[in-house]
Amino acid sequence: MAGKFLGELGQVKAAREDTFGWFGATIRVGDGGSDLKLLDFIEHAEDIDATDKQEQLRMVKDFLHSIVHEDDFAEFWRLALANNQSLQDLMAVMIAITEATTNRPTRRRSDSSLGRRATGAKSKRSSSSQGPKVDARKVAKRLERSGRPDRALMVVEAAEARRAG
């Protein structure tokens, strides 16, 4: 028995026209900037050893390459090198672009930490614990419990980059 055709469900998105300043240059955001790219990044992070800084940098560079316009990436990378940017600096750029292109804020309160917070018995559930927003503390703890401290470290570093940014 043939099923019912549901129609064309995909929708082509308009090309991005977003830009950002980068050490005096104007850099365009690539058309690939979406939360699906972030999902790919997170999935790839689970395969990286927490002590392998070279692979962590490579992963961040690959992700940036996927969200910075392909014609501007060489200039973006040249300026990053010329201005002594670190892994945290690049992750802050990555987070800023992702937030802007997905309309999903990922910043935590500046006084929050990744440690467990004590709450009173009458505290209300925070809006950050509801909906699709991810709580970095919970993710890091879950990853550590499941034997993936390397992934937990990536979550912690991304949260620190957001806080520093």
C-alpha positions in Angstrom: 0.0 0.0 0.0 1.4 3.3 -1.0 1.6 6.1 1.6 0.2 9.6 1.1 2.6 12.1 -0.4 3.1 14.9 2.2 4.3 17.5 -0.3 7.6 19.3 -0.6 8.7 19.9 3.0 12.1 21.5 2.4 12.4 25.3 2.0 15.3 27.1 0.3 16.7 29.8 2.5 17.9 33.1 1.1 21.7 33.7 1.0 23.1 35.3 4.1 24.2 38.9 3.9 25.6 39.2 7.5 29.1 40.6 8.1 31.3 41.2 11.1 34.4 43.2 11.8 37.7 41.4 12.3 40.8 43.4 13.0 39.8 46.2 10.6 38.4 43.9 7.9 34.8 43.2 7.1 34.2 39.4 7.0 31.0 37.9 5.5 29.2 35.0 7.2 28.9 32.0 5.0 25.6 30.6 3.8 26.1 27.5 5.9 25.6 29.2 9.3 22.8 27.3 11.0 22.2 25.3 14.1 22.7 22.2 12.1 26.4 23.2 11.7 26.6 23.5 15.4 25.1 20.1 15.8 27.8 18.7 13.5 30.4 20.5 15.6 29.1 19.0 18.9 28.9 15.5 17.4 32.5 15.8 16.2 33.7 17.0 19.6 32.8 13.7 21.2 35.5 12.0 19.1 38.3 14.3 20.2 40.6 13.5 23.2 40.5 16.2 25.8 44.3 16.5 25.8 44.6 16.8 22.0 44.8 20.6 21.6 45.9 20.3 18.0 42.8 18.4 17.1 40.6 20.8 19.1 42.1 23.7 17.1 41.5 21.8 13.9 37.9 21.2 14.8 37.3 24.8 15.6 39.0 25.9 12.4 36.9 23.5 10.4 33.7 24.8 12.0 34.7 28.4 11.4 35.5 27.5 7.8 32.0 26.2 7.5 30.4 29.4 8.9 32.7 32.1 7.5 32.1 33.0 3.8 34.4 30.8 1.7 35.8 33.8 -0.1 36.7 35.6 3.2 38.1 32.7 5.2 41.7 33.1 4.1 41.7 36.7 5.2 39.9 35.8 8.4 42.5 33.2 9.2 45.4 35.4 8.2 44.2 38.1 10.6 43.6 35.5 13.4 47.2 34.4 13.1 48.6 38.0 12.7 46.8 39.0 15.9 47.8 36.0 18.0 44.2 34.7 18.5 43.8 31.7 20.8 41.4 28.7 20.8 39.2 30.6 23.2 39.2 33.7 21.0 38.2 31.7 18.0 35.5 29.9 20.0 34.1 33.3 21.0 33.8 34.2 17.3 32.2 30.9 16.5 29.7 31.3 19.3 28.9 34.9 18.3 28.3 33.9 14.6 26.2 30.9 15.7 24.1 33.0 18.1 23.5 35.6 15.4 22.6 33.2 12.6 20.4 30.8 14.6 18.6 33.3 16.9 19.5 31.1 19.8 21.3 32.9 22.6 23.8 30.7 24.3 25.3 33.2 26.8 25.1 32.4 30.5 24.9 35.0 33.3 28.4 36.3 33.9 28.4 35.3 37.6 27.4 31.7 36.9 29.8 28.8 37.0 29.8 25.3 35.7 29.6 24.0 39.2 26.3 22.8 40.9 24.3 25.7 42.2 22.4 25.4 45.5 18.8 26.5 45.3 16.2 27.1 47.9 13.2 24.8 48.4 10.9 27.5 47.0 13.0 28.4 43.9 11.2 28.5 40.6 12.4 26.6 37.6 14.5 29.0 35.5 13.6 29.7 31.9 17.1 28.6 30.9 16.1 25.0 32.0 13.1 25.0 29.8 12.9 24.6 26.0 15.7 23.8 23.6 18.4 25.9 25.3 21.2 23.7 26.6 22.6 24.0 30.1 26.4 23.6 29.9 26.7 22.4 33.5 24.2 19.6 33.0 25.8 18.6 29.7 29.3 18.6 31.1 28.2 16.6 34.2 26.4 14.0 32.0 29.4 13.6 29.7 31.7 13.1 32.7 29.3 10.4 34.1 29.2 8.6 30.8 33.0 8.4 30.7 33.6 11.2 28.2 35.6 13.8 30.1 37.0 14.9 26.7 33.6 16.0 25.5 32.9 17.6 28.9 36.0 19.7 28.5 34.9 20.9 25.1 31.5 22.0 26.6 33.4 23.7 29.5 35.8 25.5 27.0 32.8 26.7 24.9 31.1 28.0 28.0 34.2 29.8 29.1 34.6 31.3 25.6 31.0 32.6 25.8 31.7 34.1 29.2 35.0 35.8 28.0 33.3 37.0 24.8 
